[in-house]
């Protein structure tokens, strides 16, 4: 089995005729904004797995699916969106869903995306997104304390976003933005080896006993369930899951003009993982390992 990494949570897993692309999203660096997985790597992709609907994980999944005719596995809300783009080879996945292929098996794992909170332009722009579930949603716009616009209707709400401009003078509240839609993790079994990918997950005890050969998990969280697991939480997850090898991801990634958003001490993480007797691989853009 060959594994390639392209920053964020973008991976290629290749074994014989099976070539799986995980989270073919968009590079969010200021002067890049292209596909994380280069188009030269798309050839031969047989399956696309999407952990959630953020642009750095989902953006190029439709394009890749159309170009390769690969099967796509994703959460239900993303499946409907892909079908609306005339992509029919789509398989909705929930926690516990098992999809059998000729050479592999994919099982859905429960994951939850952490909240997002960040400021830009010296605080003139502030954004926060959270996962939520309710039956009424819409949009509200405020100037100061006054609400100048409101729309509301019955709908299935997956998430809620807040954008504040000019230090909060203008505030936009909106439901179902492109954030954390269809959040799901995957356990992939190929030729006797198992790979677990957790996407942008915060910690959950429900991963206990997975014991994969390879674990891919984020370490670039900011604490308090913001973004993803941080190093400390990821180490707890590693102990709980008990893999043979760990590949940390989704940390120190480019975001607009910042070269290293979600920084993490990967050397510390690697040392602590190896103290458990578990192999740890720190992969940079384009790195390849064989297992």
Secondary structure as the mmCIF struct_conf table of DSSP 4:
data_model
#
loop_
_struct_conf.conf_type_id
_struct_conf.id
_struct_conf.beg_label_comp_id
_struct_conf.beg_label_asym_id
_struct_conf.beg_label_seq_id
_struct_conf.end_label_comp_id
_struct_conf.end_label_asym_id
_struct_conf.end_label_seq_id
STRN STRN1 UNK A 2 UNK A 5
BEND BEND1 UNK A 7 UNK A 7
TURN_TY1_P TURN_TY1_P1 UNK A 8 UNK A 9
STRN STRN2 UNK A 11 UNK A 15
TURN_TY1_P TURN_TY1_P2 UNK A 16 UNK A 17
STRN STRN3 UNK A 18 UNK A 22
STRN STRN4 UNK A 26 UNK A 26
STRN STRN5 UNK A 29 UNK A 29
TURN_TY1_P TURN_TY1_P3 UNK A 30 UNK A 32
BEND BEND2 UNK A 34 UNK A 34
STRN STRN6 UNK A 35 UNK A 35
BEND BEND3 UNK A 36 UNK A 37
HELX_RH_3T_P HELX_RH_3T_P1 UNK A 39 UNK A 41
TURN_TY1_P TURN_TY1_P4 UNK A 42 UNK A 44
STRN STRN7 UNK A 47 UNK A 49
BEND BEND4 UNK A 51 UNK A 51
BEND BEND5 UNK A 54 UNK A 54
HELX_RH_AL_P HELX_RH_AL_P1 UNK A 55 UNK A 58
TURN_TY1_P TURN_TY1_P5 UNK A 59 UNK A 60
HELX_RH_AL_P HELX_RH_AL_P2 UNK A 61 UNK A 68
STRN STRN8 UNK A 71 UNK A 74
HELX_RH_AL_P HELX_RH_AL_P3 UNK A 76 UNK A 84
TURN_TY1_P TURN_TY1_P6 UNK A 85 UNK A 86
STRN STRN9 UNK A 90 UNK A 92
TURN_TY1_P TURN_TY1_P7 UNK A 95 UNK A 96
STRN STRN10 UNK A 98 UNK A 100
BEND BEND6 UNK A 102 UNK A 103
STRN STRN11 UNK A 104 UNK A 109
STRN STRN12 UNK A 113 UNK A 113
HELX_LH_PP_P HELX_LH_PP_P1 UNK A 114 UNK A 114
STRN STRN13 UNK A 115 UNK A 115
STRN STRN14 UNK A 116 UNK A 120
HELX_RH_3T_P HELX_RH_3T_P2 UNK A 121 UNK A 123
TURN_TY1_P TURN_TY1_P8 UNK A 124 UNK A 124
STRN STRN15 UNK A 125 UNK A 143
TURN_TY1_P TURN_TY1_P9 UNK A 144 UNK A 145
STRN STRN16 UNK A 146 UNK A 165
TURN_TY1_P TURN_TY1_P10 UNK A 166 UNK A 169
STRN STRN17 UNK A 170 UNK A 175
BEND BEND7 UNK A 176 UNK A 176
BEND BEND8 UNK A 178 UNK A 180
TURN_TY1_P TURN_TY1_P11 UNK A 181 UNK A 182
STRN STRN18 UNK A 185 UNK A 190
TURN_TY1_P TURN_TY1_P12 UNK A 191 UNK A 192
STRN STRN19 UNK A 193 UNK A 197
BEND BEND9 UNK A 200 UNK A 200
STRN STRN20 UNK A 201 UNK A 201
HELX_LH_PP_P HELX_LH_PP_P2 UNK A 202 UNK A 203
HELX_RH_3T_P HELX_RH_3T_P3 UNK A 205 UNK A 207
TURN_TY1_P TURN_TY1_P13 UNK A 208 UNK A 209
BEND BEND10 UNK A 213 UNK A 213
STRN STRN21 UNK A 214 UNK A 218
BEND BEND11 UNK A 223 UNK A 223
TURN_TY1_P TURN_TY1_P14 UNK A 224 UNK A 225
STRN STRN22 UNK A 226 UNK A 226
BEND BEND12 UNK A 227 UNK A 228
HELX_RH_AL_P HELX_RH_AL_P4 UNK A 231 UNK A 241
BEND BEND13 UNK A 244 UNK A 244
STRN STRN23 UNK A 245 UNK A 249
BEND BEND14 UNK A 250 UNK A 250
BEND BEND15 UNK A 252 UNK A 252
STRN STRN24 UNK A 253 UNK A 255
STRN STRN25 UNK A 256 UNK A 256
TURN_TY1_P TURN_TY1_P15 UNK A 257 UNK A 257
STRN STRN26 UNK A 258 UNK A 261
BEND BEND16 UNK A 262 UNK A 262
HELX_RH_AL_P HELX_RH_AL_P5 UNK A 266 UNK A 275
TURN_TY1_P TURN_TY1_P16 UNK A 276 UNK A 277
STRN STRN27 UNK A 279 UNK A 280
TURN_TY1_P TURN_TY1_P17 UNK A 285 UNK A 286
STRN STRN28 UNK A 288 UNK A 290
#
